[in-house]
Amino acid sequence: MTMPTPRQFYFVLLNDTLPLDLAGPLQVLLEAQRAGQSIDIHYVSAEDAQIMDGGLRLHQLRPLPAKLDATDVVILPGCKDAFVTYNNPAGLRTQQWLKDQARYDPYILSICSGAVLAAKAGLMENKACTTHFALIERFRSAFRACKVADNRIFVQDGKLFSSAGISSGIDMTLHFVSVLFGEHIAARVAREMLVYFRRSGQDPQLSPWLCHRNHMHRALHQVQDLVCGQISSPHSLQTLASAAHLSVRQLSRLFKQNLGITPGEYVSGIKVAHAKALLSRSNIQIEAIADACGYSSARHFRRIWNQFETLSPSQYRQAHQQ
């Protein structure tokens, strides 16, 4: 079997880079790697050494790549005193590099004051974006063509993603991982990091993949992992019970005790959540979505869907398609 080509992620580093702006998104990507995603991570800079905010010294940084691809991801951590830092010689060279790379249309993820660098390079012109609350008014004044949003964890406008503050870079990167690799991968990463998975910059609700996980029963976690990892399987009660080495009666009782719902309700909730992601991110037919969610027919899928949603699948797609 041919292995997929790794997606390339480039952290662009300058003097006074804020440590958590780098470490938070980096940890998300490392956990996604460990979850089996094909990711290559690079640390690049206009100079081969930089000193982060707090004095941590970075050495042997790779040069800024000569040419990016449309599948590549550029991550711009924020810096202390961003309006000053991005005007020093290394900052100016980095701005020019970003301008030159814009023609290749890579993904851009700015964290906190990294939005200043992106805006100086012209990447946020006429784009919805956000940055740290303390910079909002100065940012608006300096970059009048940018559509700056207040009180948002992060903002997505096409292939441009921007986060508000230091820790919100984790939320944004989790969302980005869900866009590229699926919500079940992002939820797995969030569980490993013990953070909430907020699926959009406006929606603070817990992802369905994380709901009902606040228990310590290992066998039930195994069942939940099986359901989330094999959504296209039908998952009968007997199959789930066998996977946990329990009887059907024991499984049902433990689900009620620890999750407050039945195994069937949990399975349906995950399948409907997956269907929502497919509806909002693709144009595939309802019949194909039903099959991808493990239902024998579109009619069966719609019957389960109607237990969770008032909108029909087609109406949901019209309202939520990205």
Phi and psi restraints in degrees (value plus and minus 20) as a CYANA .aco file:
   2 THR   PHI     -95.8   -55.8
   2 THR   PSI     109.4   149.4
   3 MET   PHI     -95.0   -55.0
   3 MET   PSI     122.9   162.9
   4 PRO   PHI     -87.1   -47.1
   4 PRO   PSI     128.4   168.4
   5 THR   PHI     -87.3   -47.3
   5 THR   PSI     107.6   147.6
   6 PRO   PHI     -81.4   -41.4
   6 PRO   PSI     121.8   161.8
   7 ARG   PHI    -100.7   -60.7
   7 ARG   PSI     117.8   157.8
   8 GLN   PHI    -114.8   -74.8
   8 GLN   PSI     107.3   147.3
   9 PHE   PHI    -136.6   -96.6
   9 PHE   PSI     107.3   147.3
  10 TYR   PHI    -137.5   -97.5
  10 TYR   PSI      93.5   133.5
  11 PHE   PHI    -105.2   -65.2
  11 PHE   PSI     100.2   140.2
  12 VAL   PHI    -116.1   -76.1
  12 VAL   PSI      96.4   136.4
  13 LEU   PHI    -135.6   -95.6
  13 LEU   PSI     121.3   161.3
  14 LEU   PHI    -155.9  -115.9
  14 LEU   PSI     151.2   191.2
  15 ASN   PHI     -77.6   -37.6
  15 ASN   PSI     125.0   165.0
  16 ASP   PHI      47.8    87.8
  16 ASP   PSI       0.7    40.7
  17 THR   PHI     -78.8   -38.8
  17 THR   PSI     115.9   155.9
  18 LEU   PHI     -94.7   -54.7
  18 LEU   PSI     105.9   145.9
  19 PRO   PHI     -75.9   -35.9
  19 PRO   PSI     -64.0   -24.0
  20 LEU   PHI     -91.8   -51.8
  20 LEU   PSI     -45.6    -5.6
  21 ASP   PHI     -81.5   -41.5
  21 ASP   PSI     -52.9   -12.9
  22 LEU   PHI    -103.6   -63.6
  22 LEU   PSI     -71.1   -31.1
  23 ALA   PHI     -88.4   -48.4
  23 ALA   PSI     -57.6   -17.6
  24 GLY   PHI     -82.9   -42.9
  24 GLY   PSI     -79.9   -39.9
  25 PRO   PHI     -81.0   -41.0
  25 PRO   PSI     -55.5   -15.5
  26 LEU   PHI     -80.2   -40.2
  26 LEU   PSI     -63.3   -23.3
  27 GLN   PHI     -83.8   -43.8
  27 GLN   PSI     -58.2   -18.2
  28 VAL   PHI     -79.1   -39.1
  28 VAL   PSI     -65.2   -25.2
  29 LEU   PHI     -88.4   -48.4
  29 LEU   PSI     -57.3   -17.3
  30 LEU   PHI     -83.3   -43.3
  30 LEU   PSI     -61.1   -21.1
  31 GLU   PHI     -88.4   -48.4
  31 GLU   PSI     -55.2   -15.2
  32 ALA   PHI     -85.0   -45.0
  32 ALA   PSI     -58.4   -18.4
  33 GLN   PHI     -77.1   -37.1
  33 GLN   PSI     -68.7   -28.7
  34 ARG   PHI     -85.9   -45.9
  34 ARG   PSI     -42.2    -2.2
  35 ALA   PHI    -104.1   -64.1
  35 ALA   PSI     -14.4    25.6
  36 GLY   PHI      81.1   121.1
  36 GLY   PSI     -14.3    25.7
  37 GLN   PHI    -103.4   -63.4
  37 GLN   PSI     124.4   164.4
  38 SER   PHI    -107.2   -67.2
  38 SER   PSI      77.6   117.6
  39 ILE   PHI    -152.6  -112.6
  39 ILE   PSI     111.9   151.9
  40 ASP   PHI    -132.2   -92.2
  40 ASP   PSI     111.7   151.7
  41 ILE   PHI    -133.8   -93.8
  41 ILE   PSI     113.4   153.4
  42 HIS   PHI    -149.3  -109.3
  42 HIS   PSI     127.4   167.4
  43 TYR   PHI    -135.4   -95.4
  43 TYR   PSI      91.1   131.1
  44 VAL   PHI    -143.4  -103.4
  44 VAL   PSI     137.2   177.2
  45 SER   PHI    -182.5  -142.5
  45 SER   PSI     140.7   180.7
  46 ALA   PHI     -92.5   -52.5
  46 ALA   PSI     -33.9     6.1
  47 GLU   PHI    -152.7  -112.7
  47 GLU   PSI     135.7   175.7
  48 ASP   PHI    -101.9   -61.9
  48 ASP   PSI     -22.7    17.3
  49 ALA   PHI    -166.4  -126.4
  49 ALA   PSI     123.0   163.0
  50 GLN   PHI    -162.4  -122.4
  50 GLN   PSI     138.9   178.9
  51 ILE   PHI    -136.6   -96.6
  51 ILE   PSI      97.6   137.6
  52 MET   PHI     -94.9   -54.9
  52 MET   PSI     143.0   183.0
  53 ASP   PHI     -76.6   -36.6
  53 ASP   PSI     107.7   147.7
  54 GLY   PHI      81.2   121.2
  54 GLY   PSI     -30.5     9.5
  55 GLY   PHI      79.7   119.7
  55 GLY   PSI     -22.7    17.3
  56 LEU   PHI     -86.2   -46.2
  56 LEU   PSI     106.6   146.6
  57 ARG   PHI    -116.4   -76.4
  57 ARG   PSI     112.6   152.6
  58 LEU   PHI    -130.8   -90.8
  58 LEU   PSI     109.8   149.8
  59 HIS   PHI    -145.4  -105.4
  59 HIS   PSI     142.9   182.9
  60 GLN   PHI      35.8    75.8
  60 GLN   PSI      19.6    59.6
  61 LEU   PHI     -90.9   -50.9
  61 LEU   PSI     124.6   164.6
  62 ARG   PHI     -98.5   -58.5
  62 ARG   PSI     132.1   172.1
  63 PRO   PHI     -88.3   -48.3
  63 PRO   PSI     139.5   179.5
  64 LEU   PHI     -81.1   -41.1
  64 LEU   PSI     107.9   147.9
  65 PRO   PHI     -82.8   -42.8
  65 PRO   PSI     126.2   166.2
  66 ALA   PHI     -89.8   -49.8
  66 ALA   PSI     -51.6   -11.6
  67 LYS   PHI    -170.5  -130.5
  67 LYS   PSI     110.0   150.0
  68 LEU   PHI    -119.9   -79.9
  68 LEU   PSI     143.3   183.3
  69 ASP   PHI    -127.6   -87.6
  69 ASP   PSI     144.4   184.4
  70 ALA   PHI     -86.6   -46.6
  70 ALA   PSI     -39.0     1.0
  71 THR   PHI    -110.1   -70.1
  71 THR   PSI     -28.0    12.0
  72 ASP   PHI     -94.3   -54.3
  72 ASP   PSI     137.1   177.1
  73 VAL   PHI    -144.5  -104.5
  73 VAL   PSI     104.0   144.0
  74 VAL   PHI    -126.2   -86.2
  74 VAL   PSI     103.8   143.8
  75 ILE   PHI    -132.2   -92.2
  75 ILE   PSI     106.3   146.3
  76 LEU   PHI    -133.6   -93.6
  76 LEU   PSI      70.0   110.0
  77 PRO   PHI     -85.0   -45.0
  77 PRO   PSI     131.5   171.5
  78 GLY   PHI     -96.0   -56.0
  78 GLY   PSI     145.8   185.8
  79 CYS   PHI    -147.7  -107.7
  79 CYS   PSI     134.5   174.5
  80 LYS   PHI     -86.6   -46.6
  80 LYS   PSI     120.4   160.4
  81 ASP   PHI      31.5    71.5
  81 ASP   PSI      35.5    75.5
  82 ALA   PHI     -77.5   -37.5
  82 ALA   PSI     -60.6   -20.6
  83 PHE   PHI     -85.6   -45.6
  83 PHE   PSI     -44.2    -4.2
  84 VAL   PHI    -106.4   -66.4
  84 VAL   PSI     -69.3   -29.3
  85 THR   PHI     -78.1   -38.1
  85 THR   PSI     -62.1   -22.1
  86 TYR   PHI     -95.7   -55.7
  86 TYR   PSI     -22.8    17.2
  87 ASN   PHI    -124.6   -84.6
  87 ASN   PSI     -17.3    22.7
  88 ASN   PHI     -98.8   -58.8
  88 ASN   PSI     151.1   191.1
  89 PRO   PHI     -75.2   -35.2
  89 PRO   PSI     -63.8   -23.8
  90 ALA   PHI     -86.3   -46.3
  90 ALA   PSI     -57.7   -17.7
  91 GLY   PHI     -84.5   -44.5
  91 GLY   PSI     -61.1   -21.1
  92 LEU   PHI     -86.6   -46.6
  92 LEU   PSI     -58.8   -18.8
  93 ARG   PHI     -85.6   -45.6
  93 ARG   PSI     -56.8   -16.8
  94 THR   PHI     -87.7   -47.7
  94 THR   PSI     -60.1   -20.1
  95 GLN   PHI     -77.7   -37.7
  95 GLN   PSI     -66.4   -26.4
  96 GLN   PHI     -84.6   -44.6
  96 GLN   PSI     -58.4   -18.4
  97 TRP   PHI     -81.8   -41.8
  97 TRP   PSI     -63.8   -23.8
  98 LEU   PHI     -83.2   -43.2
  98 LEU   PSI     -60.6   -20.6
  99 LYS   PHI     -80.4   -40.4
  99 LYS   PSI     -63.3   -23.3
 100 ASP   PHI     -86.1   -46.1
 100 ASP   PSI     -54.4   -14.4
 101 GLN   PHI    -101.0   -61.0
 101 GLN   PSI     -33.5     6.5
 102 ALA   PHI     -79.3   -39.3
 102 ALA   PSI     -49.6    -9.6
 103 ARG   PHI     -84.3   -44.3
 103 ARG   PSI     -42.8    -2.8
 104 TYR   PHI    -110.0   -70.0
 104 TYR   PSI     -25.1    14.9
 105 ASP   PHI      36.9    76.9
 105 ASP   PSI      33.2    73.2
 106 PRO   PHI     -95.5   -55.5
 106 PRO   PSI     147.2   187.2
 107 TYR   PHI     -91.4   -51.4
 107 TYR   PSI     120.9   160.9
 108 ILE   PHI    -142.6  -102.6
 108 ILE   PSI     105.1   145.1
 109 LEU   PHI    -139.8   -99.8
 109 LEU   PSI      92.4   132.4
 110 SER   PHI    -124.1   -84.1
 110 SER   PSI     119.1   159.1
 111 ILE   PHI    -136.9   -96.9
 111 ILE   PSI     105.3   145.3
 112 CYS   PHI      36.2    76.2
 112 CYS   PSI    -145.5  -105.5
 113 SER   PHI     -94.5   -54.5
 113 SER   PSI     -21.1    18.9
 114 GLY   PHI     -79.1   -39.1
 114 GLY   PSI     -40.9    -0.9
 115 ALA   PHI     -80.5   -40.5
 115 ALA   PSI     -49.7    -9.7
 116 VAL   PHI     -83.8   -43.8
 116 VAL   PSI     -63.7   -23.7
 117 LEU   PHI     -83.4   -43.4
 117 LEU   PSI     -64.5   -24.5
 118 ALA   PHI     -82.2   -42.2
 118 ALA   PSI     -61.3   -21.3
 119 ALA   PHI     -88.5   -48.5
 119 ALA   PSI     -60.0   -20.0
 120 LYS   PHI     -81.6   -41.6
 120 LYS   PSI     -50.0   -10.0
 121 ALA   PHI    -104.8   -64.8
 121 ALA   PSI     -19.5    20.5
 122 GLY   PHI      61.7   101.7
 122 GLY   PSI      -8.4    31.6
 123 LEU   PHI    -100.0   -60.0
 123 LEU   PSI     -34.9     5.1
 124 MET   PHI    -128.7   -88.7
 124 MET   PSI     -12.3    27.7
 125 GLU   PHI     -83.5   -43.5
 125 GLU   PSI     106.5   146.5
 126 ASN   PHI      41.2    81.2
 126 ASN   PSI       3.4    43.4
 127 LYS   PHI    -133.0   -93.0
 127 LYS   PSI     126.6   166.6
 128 ALA   PHI     -93.9   -53.9
 128 ALA   PSI     116.9   156.9
 129 CYS   PHI    -180.2  -140.2
 129 CYS   PSI     156.0   196.0
 130 THR   PHI    -171.2  -131.2
 130 THR   PSI     151.5   191.5
 131 THR   PHI    -177.1  -137.1
 131 THR   PSI    -193.9  -153.9
 132 HIS   PHI     -79.7   -39.7
 132 HIS   PSI     120.3   160.3
 133 PHE   PHI     -77.9   -37.9
 133 PHE   PSI     -51.5   -11.5
 134 ALA   PHI     -91.5   -51.5
 134 ALA   PSI     -35.3     4.7
 135 LEU   PHI    -123.7   -83.7
 135 LEU   PSI     -26.4    13.6
 136 ILE   PHI     -75.1   -35.1
 136 ILE   PSI     -72.9   -32.9
 137 GLU   PHI     -87.3   -47.3
 137 GLU   PSI     -61.5   -21.5
 138 ARG   PHI     -85.4   -45.4
 138 ARG   PSI     -58.5   -18.5
 139 PHE   PHI     -82.4   -42.4
 139 PHE   PSI     -66.4   -26.4
 140 ARG   PHI     -79.6   -39.6
 140 ARG   PSI     -62.4   -22.4
 141 SER   PHI     -86.6   -46.6
 141 SER   PSI     -59.3   -19.3
 142 ALA   PHI     -98.2   -58.2
 142 ALA   PSI     -51.3   -11.3
 143 PHE   PHI    -148.5  -108.5
 143 PHE   PSI      56.4    96.4
 144 ARG   PHI     -88.2   -48.2
 144 ARG   PSI     -40.3    -0.3
 145 ALA   PHI    -101.9   -61.9
 145 ALA   PSI     -28.4    11.6
 146 CYS   PHI    -104.4   -64.4
 146 CYS   PSI     122.4   162.4
 147 LYS   PHI    -116.2   -76.2
 147 LYS   PSI      66.2   106.2
 148 VAL   PHI    -105.0   -65.0
 148 VAL   PSI     107.8   147.8
 149 ALA   PHI    -120.4   -80.4
 149 ALA   PSI     116.8   156.8
 150 ASP   PHI    -110.2   -70.2
 150 ASP   PSI     137.6   177.6
 151 ASN   PHI      31.8    71.8
 151 ASN   PSI      22.9    62.9
 152 ARG   PHI    -143.9  -103.9
 152 ARG   PSI     118.1   158.1
 153 ILE   PHI     -84.7   -44.7
 153 ILE   PSI     -68.3   -28.3
 154 PHE   PHI    -177.1  -137.1
 154 PHE   PSI     146.3   186.3
 155 VAL   PHI    -154.1  -114.1
 155 VAL   PSI     118.3   158.3
 156 GLN   PHI    -136.7   -96.7
 156 GLN   PSI     110.6   150.6
 157 ASP   PHI    -152.8  -112.8
 157 ASP   PSI      76.5   116.5
 158 GLY   PHI      43.4    83.4
 158 GLY   PSI    -142.0  -102.0
 159 LYS   PHI    -114.5   -74.5
 159 LYS   PSI     -11.6    28.4
 160 LEU   PHI    -123.3   -83.3
 160 LEU   PSI     105.1   145.1
 161 PHE   PHI    -142.6  -102.6
 161 PHE   PSI     117.4   157.4
 162 SER   PHI    -160.6  -120.6
 162 SER   PSI     120.9   160.9
 163 SER   PHI    -135.8   -95.8
 163 SER   PSI     136.7   176.7
 164 ALA   PHI     -98.0   -58.0
 164 ALA   PSI     -67.9   -27.9
 165 GLY   PHI    -157.7  -117.7
 165 GLY   PSI    -189.6  -149.6
 166 ILE   PHI     -82.2   -42.2
 166 ILE   PSI     -77.7   -37.7
 167 SER   PHI     -92.1   -52.1
 167 SER   PSI     -43.4    -3.4
 168 SER   PHI     -88.6   -48.6
 168 SER   PSI     -33.4     6.6
 169 GLY   PHI     -81.3   -41.3
 169 GLY   PSI     -49.7    -9.7
 170 ILE   PHI     -87.4   -47.4
 170 ILE   PSI     -66.6   -26.6
 171 ASP   PHI     -77.9   -37.9
 171 ASP   PSI     -66.0   -26.0
 172 MET   PHI     -83.8   -43.8
 172 MET   PSI     -62.8   -22.8
 173 THR   PHI     -88.4   -48.4
 173 THR   PSI     -56.6   -16.6
 174 LEU   PHI     -80.2   -40.2
 174 LEU   PSI     -63.9   -23.9
 175 HIS   PHI     -81.5   -41.5
 175 HIS   PSI     -62.5   -22.5
 176 PHE   PHI     -83.5   -43.5
 176 PHE   PSI     -61.3   -21.3
 177 VAL   PHI     -80.5   -40.5
 177 VAL   PSI     -59.4   -19.4
 178 SER   PHI     -85.9   -45.9
 178 SER   PSI     -56.0   -16.0
 179 VAL   PHI     -85.7   -45.7
 179 VAL   PSI     -64.1   -24.1
 180 LEU   PHI     -98.9   -58.9
 180 LEU   PSI     -63.3   -23.3
 181 PHE   PHI    -137.7   -97.7
 181 PHE   PSI     -27.1    12.9
 182 GLY   PHI      89.7   129.7
 182 GLY   PSI     129.5   169.5
 183 GLU   PHI     -87.7   -47.7
 183 GLU   PSI     -48.9    -8.9
 184 HIS   PHI     -87.0   -47.0
 184 HIS   PSI     -51.9   -11.9
 185 ILE   PHI     -90.8   -50.8
 185 ILE   PSI     -65.4   -25.4
 186 ALA   PHI     -82.1   -42.1
 186 ALA   PSI     -59.2   -19.2
 187 ALA   PHI     -86.3   -46.3
 187 ALA   PSI     -58.5   -18.5
 188 ARG   PHI     -82.5   -42.5
 188 ARG   PSI     -61.6   -21.6
 189 VAL   PHI     -83.7   -43.7
 189 VAL   PSI     -64.3   -24.3
 190 ALA   PHI     -81.7   -41.7
 190 ALA   PSI     -60.1   -20.1
 191 ARG   PHI     -83.2   -43.2
 191 ARG   PSI     -62.5   -22.5
 192 GLU   PHI     -83.9   -43.9
 192 GLU   PSI     -55.5   -15.5
 193 MET   PHI    -109.0   -69.0
 193 MET   PSI     -25.8    14.2
 194 LEU   PHI      38.4    78.4
 194 LEU   PSI      27.6    67.6
 195 VAL   PHI    -147.9  -107.9
 195 VAL   PSI     140.3   180.3
 196 TYR   PHI     -93.9   -53.9
 196 TYR   PSI     128.3   168.3
 197 PHE   PHI    -128.0   -88.0
 197 PHE   PSI      82.3   122.3
 198 ARG   PHI    -118.2   -78.2
 198 ARG   PSI      98.0   138.0
 199 ARG   PHI     -94.6   -54.6
 199 ARG   PSI     -42.1    -2.1
 200 SER   PHI    -164.4  -124.4
 200 SER   PSI     146.9   186.9
 201 GLY   PHI     -86.1   -46.1
 201 GLY   PSI     -38.8     1.2
 202 GLN   PHI    -120.2   -80.2
 202 GLN   PSI     -39.9     0.1
 203 ASP   PHI    -128.3   -88.3
 203 ASP   PSI      86.7   126.7
 204 PRO   PHI    -106.5   -66.5
 204 PRO   PSI     -15.4    24.6
 205 GLN   PHI     -91.6   -51.6
 205 GLN   PSI     130.7   170.7
 206 LEU   PHI     -89.5   -49.5
 206 LEU   PSI     117.6   157.6
 207 SER   PHI     -81.1   -41.1
 207 SER   PSI     127.0   167.0
 208 PRO   PHI     -77.0   -37.0
 208 PRO   PSI     -47.7    -7.7
 209 TRP   PHI     -90.5   -50.5
 209 TRP   PSI     -36.8     3.2
 210 LEU   PHI    -124.3   -84.3
 210 LEU   PSI     -37.5     2.5
 211 CYS   PHI     -80.8   -40.8
 211 CYS   PSI     126.9   166.9
 212 HIS   PHI      45.3    85.3
 212 HIS   PSI       8.0    48.0
 213 ARG   PHI    -126.1   -86.1
 213 ARG   PSI     -19.9    20.1
 214 ASN   PHI    -106.6   -66.6
 214 ASN   PSI      39.7    79.7
 215 HIS   PHI    -164.3  -124.3
 215 HIS   PSI     150.9   190.9
 216 MET   PHI    -136.2   -96.2
 216 MET   PSI      -6.2    33.8
 217 HIS   PHI    -103.5   -63.5
 217 HIS   PSI      90.4   130.4
 218 ARG   PHI     -83.4   -43.4
 218 ARG   PSI     -60.9   -20.9
 219 ALA   PHI     -83.4   -43.4
 219 ALA   PSI     -58.2   -18.2
 220 LEU   PHI     -89.7   -49.7
 220 LEU   PSI     -56.2   -16.2
 221 HIS   PHI     -81.3   -41.3
 221 HIS   PSI     -57.4   -17.4
 222 GLN   PHI     -83.2   -43.2
 222 GLN   PSI     -61.8   -21.8
 223 VAL   PHI     -83.6   -43.6
 223 VAL   PSI     -65.1   -25.1
 224 GLN   PHI     -83.6   -43.6
 224 GLN   PSI     -59.8   -19.8
 225 ASP   PHI     -82.7   -42.7
 225 ASP   PSI     -59.6   -19.6
 226 LEU   PHI     -82.6   -42.6
 226 LEU   PSI     -65.3   -25.3
 227 VAL   PHI     -82.6   -42.6
 227 VAL   PSI     -65.9   -25.9
 228 CYS   PHI     -89.6   -49.6
 228 CYS   PSI     -51.9   -11.9
 229 GLY   PHI    -105.4   -65.4
 229 GLY   PSI     -36.8     3.2
 230 GLN   PHI    -153.3  -113.3
 230 GLN   PSI      43.6    83.6
 231 ILE   PHI     -86.5   -46.5
 231 ILE   PSI     -48.4    -8.4
 232 SER   PHI     -97.7   -57.7
 232 SER   PSI     -25.0    15.0
 233 SER   PHI    -105.5   -65.5
 233 SER   PSI     129.5   169.5
 234 PRO   PHI     -91.3   -51.3
 234 PRO   PSI     -49.7    -9.7
 235 HIS   PHI      38.3    78.3
 235 HIS   PSI      52.3    92.3
 236 SER   PHI     -92.3   -52.3
 236 SER   PSI     141.0   181.0
 237 LEU   PHI     -77.9   -37.9
 237 LEU   PSI     -60.1   -20.1
 238 GLN   PHI     -85.1   -45.1
 238 GLN   PSI     -61.0   -21.0
 239 THR   PHI     -83.0   -43.0
 239 THR   PSI     -64.9   -24.9
 240 LEU   PHI     -85.6   -45.6
 240 LEU   PSI     -61.7   -21.7
 241 ALA   PHI     -84.1   -44.1
 241 ALA   PSI     -60.7   -20.7
 242 SER   PHI     -84.4   -44.4
 242 SER   PSI     -59.0   -19.0
 243 ALA   PHI     -82.8   -42.8
 243 ALA   PSI     -51.3   -11.3
 244 ALA   PHI    -114.7   -74.7
 244 ALA   PSI     -18.8    21.2
 245 HIS   PHI      37.7    77.7
 245 HIS   PSI      23.7    63.7
 246 LEU   PHI    -148.0  -108.0
 246 LEU   PSI     143.9   183.9
 247 SER   PHI    -101.2   -61.2
 247 SER   PSI     142.5   182.5
 248 VAL   PHI     -78.8   -38.8
 248 VAL   PSI     -61.5   -21.5
 249 ARG   PHI     -83.6   -43.6
 249 ARG   PSI     -63.5   -23.5
 250 GLN   PHI     -82.5   -42.5
 250 GLN   PSI     -64.3   -24.3
 251 LEU   PHI     -79.3   -39.3
 251 LEU   PSI     -67.3   -27.3
 252 SER   PHI     -82.1   -42.1
 252 SER   PSI     -62.4   -22.4
 253 ARG   PHI     -84.3   -44.3
 253 ARG   PSI     -63.5   -23.5
 254 LEU   PHI     -87.9   -47.9
 254 LEU   PSI     -56.6   -16.6
 255 PHE   PHI     -81.2   -41.2
 255 PHE   PSI     -65.3   -25.3
 256 LYS   PHI     -84.2   -44.2
 256 LYS   PSI     -60.1   -20.1
 257 GLN   PHI     -88.5   -48.5
 257 GLN   PSI     -62.5   -22.5
 258 ASN   PHI    -118.5   -78.5
 258 ASN   PSI     -48.6    -8.6
 259 LEU   PHI    -132.0   -92.0
 259 LEU   PSI     -43.1    -3.1
 260 GLY   PHI      62.0   102.0
 260 GLY   PSI     -13.2    26.8
 261 ILE   PHI    -157.6  -117.6
 261 ILE   PSI     151.7   191.7
 262 THR   PHI    -106.4   -66.4
 262 THR   PSI     141.3   181.3
 263 PRO   PHI     -77.5   -37.5
 263 PRO   PSI     -60.0   -20.0
 264 GLY   PHI     -82.3   -42.3
 264 GLY   PSI     -60.0   -20.0
 265 GLU   PHI     -85.2   -45.2
 265 GLU   PSI     -58.2   -18.2
 266 TYR   PHI     -84.9   -44.9
 266 TYR   PSI     -67.8   -27.8
 267 VAL   PHI     -78.6   -38.6
 267 VAL   PSI     -65.8   -25.8
 268 SER   PHI     -83.3   -43.3
 268 SER   PSI     -60.8   -20.8
 269 GLY   PHI     -81.4   -41.4
 269 GLY   PSI     -61.3   -21.3
 270 ILE   PHI     -87.6   -47.6
 270 ILE   PSI     -62.7   -22.7
 271 LYS   PHI     -85.0   -45.0
 271 LYS   PSI     -60.3   -20.3
 272 VAL   PHI     -87.1   -47.1
 272 VAL   PSI     -58.5   -18.5
 273 ALA   PHI     -82.3   -42.3
 273 ALA   PSI     -60.7   -20.7
 274 HIS   PHI     -85.6   -45.6
 274 HIS   PSI     -60.5   -20.5
 275 ALA   PHI     -81.1   -41.1
 275 ALA   PSI     -59.5   -19.5
 276 LYS   PHI     -80.9   -40.9
 276 LYS   PSI     -62.7   -22.7
 277 ALA   PHI     -82.5   -42.5
 277 ALA   PSI     -62.2   -22.2
 278 LEU   PHI     -86.1   -46.1
 278 LEU   PSI     -60.1   -20.1
 279 LEU   PHI     -84.9   -44.9
 279 LEU   PSI     -58.8   -18.8
 280 SER   PHI    -101.5   -61.5
 280 SER   PSI     -36.9     3.1
 281 ARG   PHI    -140.2  -100.2
 281 ARG   PSI     -14.2    25.8
 282 SER   PHI    -171.3  -131.3
 282 SER   PSI     150.5   190.5
 283 ASN   PHI    -134.5   -94.5
 283 ASN   PSI      -0.3    39.7
 284 ILE   PHI     -88.7   -48.7
 284 ILE   PSI     133.4   173.4
 285 GLN   PHI     -87.4   -47.4
 285 GLN   PSI     136.2   176.2
 286 ILE   PHI     -79.7   -39.7
 286 ILE   PSI     -57.1   -17.1
 287 GLU   PHI     -81.5   -41.5
 287 GLU   PSI     -60.6   -20.6
 288 ALA   PHI     -89.1   -49.1
 288 ALA   PSI     -55.1   -15.1
 289 ILE   PHI     -86.0   -46.0
 289 ILE   PSI     -62.3   -22.3
 290 ALA   PHI     -78.4   -38.4
 290 ALA   PSI     -63.6   -23.6
 291 ASP   PHI     -85.0   -45.0
 291 ASP   PSI     -61.5   -21.5
 292 ALA   PHI     -84.9   -44.9
 292 ALA   PSI     -44.1    -4.1
 293 CYS   PHI    -116.2   -76.2
 293 CYS   PSI     -15.1    24.9
 294 GLY   PHI      64.4   104.4
 294 GLY   PSI       1.0    41.0
 295 TYR   PHI    -119.9   -79.9
 295 TYR   PSI     125.0   165.0
 296 SER   PHI     -92.3   -52.3
 296 SER   PSI     -40.0     0.0
 297 SER   PHI    -178.3  -138.3
 297 SER   PSI     141.8   181.8
 298 ALA   PHI     -84.5   -44.5
 298 ALA   PSI     -51.4   -11.4
 299 ARG   PHI     -84.6   -44.6
 299 ARG   PSI     -64.2   -24.2
 300 HIS   PHI     -82.3   -42.3
 300 HIS   PSI     -63.6   -23.6
 301 PHE   PHI     -79.1   -39.1
 301 PHE   PSI     -65.9   -25.9
 302 ARG   PHI     -84.4   -44.4
 302 ARG   PSI     -55.5   -15.5
 303 ARG   PHI     -82.4   -42.4
 303 ARG   PSI     -62.9   -22.9
 304 ILE   PHI     -89.4   -49.4
 304 ILE   PSI     -62.3   -22.3
 305 TRP   PHI     -75.1   -35.1
 305 TRP   PSI     -63.8   -23.8
 306 ASN   PHI     -86.0   -46.0
 306 ASN   PSI     -36.3     3.7
 307 GLN   PHI     -94.6   -54.6
 307 GLN   PSI     -37.5     2.5
 308 PHE   PHI    -134.4   -94.4
 308 PHE   PSI     -48.6    -8.6
 309 GLU   PHI    -148.0  -108.0
 309 GLU   PSI     125.0   165.0
 310 THR   PHI    -107.1   -67.1
 310 THR   PSI     -51.4   -11.4
 311 LEU   PHI     -95.8   -55.8
 311 LEU   PSI     126.8   166.8
 312 SER   PHI     -91.1   -51.1
 312 SER   PSI     143.7   183.7
 313 PRO   PHI     -75.4   -35.4
 313 PRO   PSI     -60.8   -20.8
 314 SER   PHI     -85.6   -45.6
 314 SER   PSI     -62.2   -22.2
 315 GLN   PHI     -85.4   -45.4
 315 GLN   PSI     -58.9   -18.9
 316 TYR   PHI     -81.4   -41.4
 316 TYR   PSI     -62.6   -22.6
 317 ARG   PHI     -80.7   -40.7
 317 ARG   PSI     -64.8   -24.8
 318 GLN   PHI     -80.9   -40.9
 318 GLN   PSI     -56.4   -16.4
 319 ALA   PHI    -101.0   -61.0
 319 ALA   PSI     -46.8    -6.8
 320 HIS   PHI    -142.5  -102.5
 320 HIS   PSI     -20.9    19.1
 321 GLN   PHI     -84.7   -44.7
 321 GLN   PSI     113.3   153.3
